[in-house]
């Protein structure tokens, strides 16, 4: 058993990977810390790219990072498993049994001891208890769900080609995920038509439903209006102030009594923490299931447990659940946690620096909004500057995890892959 100080990080998303990589590079390799990253998947992807993986316009085989190899290269260990609970008095984490699809148990419950525990388990779309949503809708909260959507989407496109019938898709949620997914699906069919094996490209009818008065509510109103105009130019139907009251296997029921029928039903509305947060030995949670944390990211009831990213809620100064917030919180904790561990120094309060946001609508347009509300991008070269900015954020994330040399190689192989493979996933 290791006599080193044990740091366990639960969740390998943007925040979890940043903390594990930074602490591993500085203190894990030297043997000063025993660092373990726990995740229920085997690889990391940048969550803001999930809509591209779902549409098939990005290749997640190139863009995902395998936890095991990354851990070995950066001074920490990886443990595959899903958290089931904690014993705060014993400082012990319980992992759920691992089962095959036929319910054969591969591994029984396992336990990990910790001295400091960091939750970075992200968030999920919030169905708000709407009847039929869980049973009849597709979610895009992780790479497994994105790949599942892509496989079903490709099969449906093949059927539409063969039968000459339209493909109906309805997306609930007019935030960045829903808006970008609608545009990426249109882009995928545009590219796919170049490989057309029938005389006529099938019609794809996409409907975007938003409960609020406008799409992209986190952006200035002029961006929302321009984005809606762009989507409508792509023949994507945008319905705002439209409340969904239920879902079935044929579509969505609306509060006004009408229906929107669709073969594909995607739920991309709302944000909540994974349900497991309420099973963490009495830790305080907010209404959305997020752990309540102090300004320094410590949980309110336990100084040895921290939470960062979408699963954390700072009551004094709530922040939007974005990758930008998660990344900054991860950097803050990785910087000050060694002082807390070795010198008993308190972790200072986290201060968020809003650097704005970017939304890219495929190859059609894009916008960026700085913190002061001013915008860049717009229609210039079909929003090229904003779309390049969105890609730059992703490359920044890659460089942070890989380092400059491997980051450059990753960029080069992605560029080279564009000459070898079609720009949209075909199989």
ZAZAVEX-616190 format. One line per field, with one value per residue (C-alpha): chain; x, y, z; residue number from 1. Coordinates in pm, 1 decimal, always signed. Layout:
BEGIN
cadena: A,... .
x: X,... .
y: Y,... .
z: Z,... .
num: NUM,... .
! end
This chain:
BEGIN
cadena: A,A,A,A,A,A,A,A,A,A,A,A,A,A,A,A,A,A,A,A,A,A,A,A,A,A,A,A,A,A,A,A,A,A,A,A,A,A,A,A,A,A,A,A,A,A,A,A,A,A,A,A,A,A,A,A,A,A,A,A,A,A,A,A,A,A,A,A,A,A,A,A,A,A,A,A,A,A,A,A,A,A,A,A,A,A,A,A,A,A,A,A,A,A,A,A,A,A,A,A,A,A,A,A,A,A,A,A,A,A,A,A,A,A,A,A,A,A,A,A,A,A,A,A,A,A,A,A,A,A,A,A,A,A,A,A,A,A,A,A,A,A,A,A,A,A,A,A,A,A,A,A,A,A,A,A,A,A,A,A,A,A,A,A,A,A,A,A,A,A,A,A,A,A,A,A,A,A,A,A,A,A,A,A,A,A,A,A,A,A,A,A,A,A,A,A,A,A,A,A,A,A,A,A,A,A,A,A,A,A,A,A,A,A,A,A,A,A,A,A,A,A,A,A,A,A,A,A,A,A,A,A,A,A,A,A,A,A,A,A,A,A,A,A,A,A,A,A,A,A,A,A,A,A,A,A,A,A,A,A,A,A,A,A,A,A,A,A,A,A,A,A,A,A,A,A,A,A,A,A,A,A,A,A,A,A,A,A,A,A,A,A,A,A,A,A,A,A,A,A,A,A,A,A,A,A,A,A,A,A,A,A,A,A,A,A,A,A,A,A,A,A,A,A,A,A,A,A,A,A,A,A,A,A,A,A,A,A,A,A,A,A,A,A,A,A,A,A,A,A,A,A,A,A,A,A,A,A,A,A,A,A,A,A,A,A,A,A,A,A,A,A,A,A,A,A,A,A,A,A,A,A,A,A,A,A,A,A,A,A,A,A,A,A,A,A,A,A,A,A,A,A,A,A,A,A,A,A,A,A,A,A,A,A,A,A,A,A,A,A,A,A,A,A,A,A,A .
x: +0.0,+134.4,+237.0,+217.7,-60.6,-350.7,-542.2,-839.6,-1005.1,-1346.6,-1426.3,-1200.2,-1357.6,-1201.7,-1147.3,-1051.7,-795.2,-641.2,-597.9,-461.9,-219.1,-86.7,-49.3,+91.7,+355.8,+463.1,+419.9,+314.8,+626.0,+850.7,+665.3,+543.5,+174.5,-25.0,-276.7,-563.7,-813.8,-1144.7,-1377.6,-1650.0,-1507.3,-1169.8,-1100.0,-1131.0,-1286.6,-1343.2,-1714.1,-1779.4,-1698.8,-1966.3,-2212.1,-1947.0,-1890.5,-2266.4,-2301.2,-1989.8,-1812.6,-1526.0,-1345.7,-1335.6,-1080.6,-829.6,-963.3,-997.5,-719.5,-690.9,-680.3,-443.0,-166.6,-206.9,-183.4,+132.8,+294.0,+198.7,+260.6,-83.1,-288.1,-618.3,-896.3,-1188.3,-1517.4,-1827.3,-1861.2,-2138.3,-2081.6,-1833.7,-1765.6,-1648.0,-1543.8,-1320.8,-1219.6,-1310.9,-1465.7,-1689.4,-1700.6,-2001.6,-1966.3,-1864.9,-2116.8,-2136.8,-2450.1,-2579.8,-2536.3,-2240.6,-2034.4,-1674.3,-1566.4,-1737.9,-1756.2,-1415.1,-1286.6,-1031.5,-892.6,-819.1,-676.2,-820.1,-1111.9,-1195.0,-1526.6,-1515.8,-1804.6,-1957.5,-2325.1,-2608.7,-2900.0,-3197.9,-3524.2,-3708.7,-3917.6,-4091.6,-4291.3,-4140.9,-3814.9,-3580.4,-3742.9,-3776.6,-3501.6,-3130.8,-2895.3,-2550.3,-2367.4,-2073.6,-1887.0,-2088.3,-2414.7,-2260.7,-2138.8,-2477.7,-2647.1,-2403.0,-2459.8,-2837.1,-2811.8,-2602.9,-2844.7,-3140.0,-2968.3,-2913.3,-3282.3,-3380.9,-3163.0,-3306.9,-3670.3,-3665.8,-3836.5,-3750.8,-3558.3,-3721.8,-3509.5,-3631.2,-3388.3,-3508.0,-3282.0,-3170.1,-2839.8,-2499.9,-2529.1,-2868.2,-2792.1,-2452.5,-2587.2,-2859.5,-2598.1,-2355.6,-2626.9,-2698.5,-2324.7,-2297.2,-2572.8,-2420.2,-2085.8,-2250.9,-2431.3,-2092.6,-2075.2,-2435.4,-2516.4,-2873.7,-3001.3,-3166.3,-3031.8,-3296.0,-3462.2,-3366.4,-3617.2,-3470.4,-3680.0,-3517.4,-3742.6,-3654.1,-3868.9,-3729.9,-3794.6,-3470.2,-3199.7,-2845.2,-2963.5,-2604.9,-2510.9,-2616.9,-2954.9,-2803.2,-2611.8,-2929.1,-3116.0,-2834.0,-2795.6,-3167.9,-3162.2,-2868.2,-3041.6,-3359.9,-3152.7,-3044.1,-3415.5,-3393.7,-3722.7,-3669.8,-3954.1,-3898.4,-4127.8,-4223.1,-4268.8,-4244.4,-4490.8,-4399.5,-4234.4,-4323.5,-4174.1,-4312.0,-4220.9,-4286.3,-4610.7,-4621.2,-4789.1,-5028.7,-5166.2,-4983.4,-4715.7,-4378.8,-4325.7,-3971.2,-3785.6,-3494.2,-3567.1,-3271.6,-3287.5,-3024.2,-3204.0,-3115.3,-2825.0,-2810.6,-2544.7,-2542.1,-2792.2,-2513.2,-2418.9,-2711.5,-2563.7,-2239.2,-2277.3,-2477.1,-2276.5,-2493.7,-2638.3,-2826.2,-3155.7,-2979.1,-2786.5,-2455.6,-2236.2,-2256.6,-1903.7,-1740.8,-1570.4,-1242.8,-1415.5,-1421.7,-1752.6,-1950.3,-1941.4,-1602.0,-1266.9,-1100.9,-1348.7,-1349.2,-1576.1,-1502.3,-1674.5,-2038.2,-2097.0,-2004.0,-2225.4,-2084.5,-2383.9,-2220.2,-2140.1,-2303.4,-2126.9,-2250.0,-2167.8,-1914.5,-1581.6,-1419.4,-1528.8,-1425.5,-1081.1,-1012.4,-1129.6,-906.0,-603.8,-684.8,-705.4,-395.2,-202.4,-304.9,-371.9,-1.6,+14.6,-300.9,-160.4,+197.8,+183.7,-178.1,-234.1,-600.4,-697.4,-787.1,-1119.7,-1158.2,-1203.5,-1348.9,-1216.8,-1479.1,-1303.8,-1625.5,-1779.5,-1780.8,-2046.2,-1978.6,-2251.2,-2061.5,-1898.3,-2181.5,-2123.9,-2000.4,-1987.7,-1778.3,-1885.8,-1635.5,-1721.7,-1828.5,-2090.0,-1909.4,-1902.8,-1657.5,-1688.5,-2037.6,-2072.8,-1709.7,-1597.3,-1889.0,-1785.0,-1432.6,-1271.6,-1515.9,-1493.8,-1115.0,-1143.1,-1356.0,-1097.1,-819.4,-985.6,-982.1,-616.8,-534.0,-692.9,-489.4,-163.2,-236.8,-277.7,-20.8,+247.1,+379.9,+560.7,+284.8,+28.4,+194.4,+199.9,-172.7,-248.2,-36.2,-194.8,-544.3,-445.9,-290.1,-595.9,-804.8,-622.2,-678.8,-1032.7,-1363.1,-1455.4,-1767.8,-1795.2,-1927.9,-1902.9 .
y: +0.0,+343.3,+579.0,+878.5,+1133.5,+1001.2,+1226.2,+1067.6,+1254.6,+1130.6,+1221.6,+1248.0,+1545.0,+1885.8,+1961.7,+1614.0,+1557.6,+1902.5,+1846.9,+1492.0,+1596.5,+1903.0,+1732.9,+1421.5,+1616.8,+1819.9,+1579.5,+1237.6,+1164.2,+1260.2,+1026.4,+1301.2,+1228.1,+913.4,+1036.9,+826.4,+928.7,+738.2,+733.6,+504.1,+531.2,+444.3,+768.5,+1144.6,+1373.9,+1747.7,+1773.3,+2083.6,+1858.0,+1596.3,+1742.8,+1697.3,+1334.3,+1277.2,+1421.9,+1240.7,+1560.3,+1495.4,+1167.6,+1080.2,+805.7,+1087.4,+1326.2,+1107.0,+1046.8,+702.8,+737.4,+445.9,+564.7,+929.4,+835.8,+635.1,+928.9,+1190.2,+1038.0,+923.2,+603.8,+533.5,+326.4,+218.6,+226.5,+418.8,+579.0,+436.7,+613.2,+733.7,+683.8,+1024.5,+911.1,+635.5,+846.4,+562.3,+568.1,+282.5,+180.3,-1.3,-358.7,-389.2,-581.9,-699.5,-631.2,-977.2,-870.4,-1101.4,-946.0,-884.0,-715.2,-687.5,-365.9,-208.9,+53.7,+333.7,+517.8,+887.6,+1177.6,+1436.7,+1362.9,+1582.2,+1548.5,+1649.6,+1437.5,+1699.5,+1730.8,+1592.1,+1742.9,+1795.1,+1632.6,+1818.0,+1504.9,+1550.3,+1231.5,+998.9,+1188.8,+936.4,+644.5,+801.8,+1061.1,+1056.1,+1248.4,+1375.7,+1393.4,+1161.5,+992.9,+670.5,+857.6,+1060.8,+743.4,+580.0,+879.9,+876.9,+508.6,+550.0,+868.3,+698.5,+405.7,+643.7,+836.8,+511.3,+425.8,+773.7,+734.5,+392.2,+477.3,+833.8,+946.6,+1249.4,+1221.3,+1408.4,+1521.4,+1726.7,+1881.1,+2021.4,+2293.2,+2611.1,+2645.6,+2596.7,+2215.8,+2208.7,+2491.7,+2353.2,+1999.0,+2120.9,+2292.5,+1996.5,+1753.1,+1975.6,+1992.6,+1611.3,+1565.7,+1836.3,+1654.2,+1313.7,+1427.1,+1451.7,+1071.3,+1028.2,+677.1,+760.6,+1027.5,+1240.0,+1349.7,+1280.0,+1568.1,+1618.9,+1817.3,+1950.2,+2127.3,+2309.4,+2369.7,+2625.0,+2702.6,+3055.0,+3357.2,+3314.8,+3064.2,+3101.5,+3290.6,+3315.0,+3534.2,+3891.1,+3927.2,+4024.7,+3693.5,+3500.4,+3673.3,+3621.4,+3255.0,+3192.4,+3362.8,+3142.1,+2823.0,+2917.8,+2983.7,+2619.9,+2527.5,+2437.3,+2520.3,+2717.2,+2729.6,+2958.2,+3003.1,+2639.7,+2423.3,+2044.0,+1858.2,+1500.6,+1263.0,+930.4,+704.1,+926.8,+1277.1,+1550.4,+1675.9,+2050.3,+2242.0,+2411.4,+2069.5,+2037.1,+1783.5,+1775.7,+1432.8,+1312.1,+991.3,+1126.1,+1294.9,+1466.0,+1622.0,+1892.3,+2119.4,+2211.8,+2108.5,+1892.9,+1697.3,+1315.3,+1158.1,+988.0,+1319.1,+1275.5,+947.2,+1094.2,+1045.0,+1357.9,+1614.6,+1918.3,+1949.6,+2226.2,+2195.8,+2077.4,+1811.6,+1998.9,+1981.3,+2300.6,+2436.1,+2733.4,+2998.2,+2799.5,+2490.1,+2286.0,+2116.9,+2285.0,+1989.1,+1829.6,+2008.6,+1704.6,+1693.2,+1941.7,+1976.1,+2154.0,+2217.2,+2148.5,+1935.0,+2223.4,+2514.1,+2820.4,+2968.9,+3309.3,+3356.3,+3097.8,+3034.3,+2895.1,+2526.6,+2577.8,+2423.7,+2763.2,+2765.4,+2401.3,+2463.9,+2771.0,+2594.9,+2297.1,+2524.8,+2702.6,+2380.4,+2227.7,+2542.6,+2569.5,+2208.2,+2125.5,+2404.1,+2269.6,+1914.7,+1975.1,+2301.8,+2312.1,+2638.9,+2710.2,+2712.2,+3073.0,+3168.1,+3099.9,+3404.6,+3349.9,+3553.9,+3563.1,+3545.6,+3531.8,+3250.0,+3119.0,+2935.0,+2785.7,+2667.9,+2410.2,+2568.2,+2818.9,+3087.9,+3161.2,+3426.2,+3506.2,+3726.9,+3891.1,+3951.8,+4310.3,+4183.6,+4295.0,+4039.8,+3928.4,+3686.6,+3735.6,+3680.7,+3753.8,+3469.8,+3265.9,+3330.7,+3205.9,+3402.1,+3268.4,+2912.9,+2928.6,+3061.8,+2763.2,+2526.9,+2717.4,+2649.3,+2279.3,+2288.6,+2476.7,+2192.4,+1934.7,+2122.2,+2152.2,+1776.5,+1654.5,+1919.6,+2127.8,+1852.1,+1589.8,+1866.4,+1968.4,+1604.9,+1574.0,+1882.3,+1751.0,+1404.3,+1559.8,+1773.7,+1475.6,+1261.4,+1506.8,+1398.5,+1027.1,+996.2,+1158.1,+1465.1,+1296.4,+955.1,+699.4,+374.2 .
z: +0.0,-94.0,+188.2,-44.8,-22.3,-231.6,-469.8,-646.8,-934.8,-1048.9,-1409.4,-1712.6,-1887.4,-1949.6,-1578.5,-1460.0,-1733.7,-1682.8,-1307.8,-1345.6,-1619.7,-1438.2,-1099.5,-1263.2,-1454.1,-1149.8,-855.0,-983.1,-1188.5,-898.8,-662.3,-430.6,-495.5,-568.9,-828.2,-964.0,-1231.2,-1232.0,-1531.7,-1668.1,-2020.0,-2166.6,-2353.2,-2325.7,-2583.8,-2579.8,-2500.0,-2717.4,-3017.8,-2945.1,-3196.1,-3469.7,-3372.5,-3374.3,-3724.4,-3847.9,-3954.7,-3711.6,-3653.1,-3284.9,-3351.8,-3410.3,-3149.2,-2842.2,-2589.4,-2430.7,-2052.1,-1991.2,-2223.5,-2121.5,-1752.3,-1811.1,-1991.4,-1730.5,-1389.6,-1274.0,-1273.9,-1444.4,-1289.2,-1508.7,-1321.5,-1224.4,-884.8,-664.7,-334.1,-74.8,+295.1,+408.9,+755.4,+615.4,+312.4,+82.0,-266.2,-383.8,-750.0,-895.0,-1027.0,-1391.0,-1599.8,-1960.8,-2168.0,-2071.1,-1704.0,-1648.3,-1367.7,-1475.4,-1152.5,-816.4,-618.9,-566.1,-326.8,-350.6,-49.3,-78.5,+117.6,-121.7,-353.2,-653.5,-834.2,-1202.1,-1330.8,-1558.2,-1636.9,-1844.7,-2033.4,-1804.2,-1912.6,-1630.3,-1575.2,-1911.8,-1984.1,-2244.7,-2296.3,-2135.9,-2318.9,-2663.5,-2707.9,-2784.6,-2556.6,-2654.0,-2322.3,-2393.3,-2678.0,-2648.7,-2706.3,-2989.7,-3163.4,-3114.5,-3275.0,-3566.6,-3639.3,-3636.7,-3843.5,-4114.5,-4131.4,-4159.2,-4440.8,-4630.7,-4587.8,-4704.8,-5015.0,-5091.8,-5030.0,-5159.2,-4839.1,-4622.3,-4296.3,-4005.9,-3709.4,-3411.3,-3162.5,-2830.4,-2694.8,-2867.2,-2683.9,-2845.3,-2861.2,-3031.6,-3273.1,-3375.2,-3411.1,-3650.3,-3867.8,-3856.1,-3967.7,-4266.6,-4339.3,-4320.0,-4578.5,-4800.4,-4799.7,-4832.6,-5147.5,-5318.7,-5289.2,-5401.9,-5517.2,-5621.5,-5864.0,-5594.5,-5255.8,-4989.5,-4809.4,-4445.5,-4241.7,-3916.7,-3653.6,-3361.6,-3059.8,-2791.4,-2485.8,-2449.2,-2669.7,-2869.3,-2948.5,-2809.2,-2499.0,-2366.6,-2664.8,-2749.8,-2918.3,-3253.0,-3261.1,-3176.7,-3458.1,-3709.6,-3613.3,-3654.6,-3994.1,-4098.6,-3983.1,-4166.3,-4481.0,-4449.0,-4436.2,-4068.2,-3896.4,-3574.4,-3320.5,-3020.7,-2717.4,-2776.4,-2468.4,-2502.8,-2280.5,-2373.9,-2619.2,-2776.2,-3042.7,-3319.7,-3201.0,-2946.7,-2794.9,-2738.4,-2459.9,-2702.6,-2804.4,-3137.7,-3234.7,-3406.0,-3556.5,-3614.1,-3677.4,-3472.0,-3141.7,-2972.3,-2624.9,-2576.9,-2328.9,-1974.4,-1753.8,-1442.6,-1258.5,-1284.5,-1044.0,-849.2,-683.3,-443.5,-317.7,-186.9,+189.8,+262.1,+64.6,-1.3,-351.6,-528.4,-711.8,-1029.0,-839.0,-842.4,-533.9,-331.0,-296.7,-131.3,-345.0,-313.5,-464.8,-141.0,-70.9,+203.8,+445.3,+382.1,+347.6,+185.8,-104.7,-393.4,-697.8,-1025.7,-1356.2,-1434.7,-1122.6,-887.8,-781.7,-604.0,-422.7,-372.6,-742.5,-973.7,-1304.1,-1634.0,-1694.8,-1974.9,-2073.3,-2011.9,-1647.4,-1598.3,-1745.3,-1531.7,-1215.2,-1294.5,-1339.6,-1012.1,-815.6,-975.7,-884.0,-518.6,-417.0,-353.7,-92.9,+70.0,+74.8,+186.1,+379.7,+503.0,+318.1,+242.6,-123.6,-218.2,-370.3,-740.3,-963.4,-1308.4,-1600.7,-1872.8,-2208.3,-2410.2,-2613.2,-2969.0,-3167.8,-3510.6,-3748.9,-3951.4,-4255.8,-4293.4,-4031.6,-3682.7,-3413.0,-3112.2,-2823.2,-2592.4,-2227.5,-2305.8,-2551.0,-2865.2,-3145.6,-3407.7,-3697.3,-3839.0,-4209.6,-4298.5,-4523.5,-4394.9,-4034.1,-4094.5,-3810.2,-3550.7,-3682.9,-3673.1,-3318.1,-3220.3,-3368.6,-3192.0,-2855.8,-2933.9,-3039.7,-2718.8,-2524.5,-2718.1,-2662.9,-2291.6,-2253.8,-2506.9,-2472.4,-2764.0,-2955.0,-2949.0,-2995.3,-3321.4,-3434.1,-3356.2,-3566.4,-3853.0,-3852.3,-3851.3,-4150.6,-4328.2,-4257.8,-4457.9,-4773.9,-4706.5,-4573.0,-4674.2,-4468.1,-4330.4,-4170.7,-4419.5,-4221.6 .
num: 1,2,3,4,5,6,7,8,9,10,11,12,13,14,15,16,17,18,19,20,21,22,23,24,25,26,27,28,29,30,31,32,33,34,35,36,37,38,39,40,41,42,43,44,45,46,47,48,49,50,51,52,53,54,55,56,57,58,59,60,61,62,63,64,65,66,67,68,69,70,71,72,73,74,75,76,77,78,79,80,81,82,83,84,85,86,87,88,89,90,91,92,93,94,95,96,97,98,99,100,101,102,103,104,105,106,107,108,109,110,111,112,113,114,115,116,117,118,119,120,121,122,123,124,125,126,127,128,129,130,131,132,133,134,135,136,137,138,139,140,141,142,143,144,145,146,147,148,149,150,151,152,153,154,155,156,157,158,159,160,161,162,163,164,165,166,167,168,169,170,171,172,173,174,175,176,177,178,179,180,181,182,183,184,185,186,187,188,189,190,191,192,193,194,195,196,197,198,199,200,201,202,203,204,205,206,207,208,209,210,211,212,213,214,215,216,217,218,219,220,221,222,223,224,225,226,227,228,229,230,231,232,233,234,235,236,237,238,239,240,241,242,243,244,245,246,247,248,249,250,251,252,253,254,255,256,257,258,259,260,261,262,263,264,265,266,267,268,269,270,271,272,273,274,275,276,277,278,279,280,281,282,283,284,285,286,287,288,289,290,291,292,293,294,295,296,297,298,299,300,301,302,303,304,305,306,307,308,309,310,311,312,313,314,315,316,317,318,319,320,321,322,323,324,325,326,327,328,329,330,331,332,333,334,335,336,337,338,339,340,341,342,343,344,345,346,347,348,349,350,351,352,353,354,355,356,357,358,359,360,361,362,363,364,365,366,367,368,369,370,371,372,373,374,375,376,377,378,379,380,381,382,383,384,385,386,387,388,389,390,391,392,393,394,395,396,397,398,399,400,401,402,403,404,405,406,407,408,409,410,411,412,413,414,415,416,417,418,419,420,421,422,423,424,425,426,427 .
! end
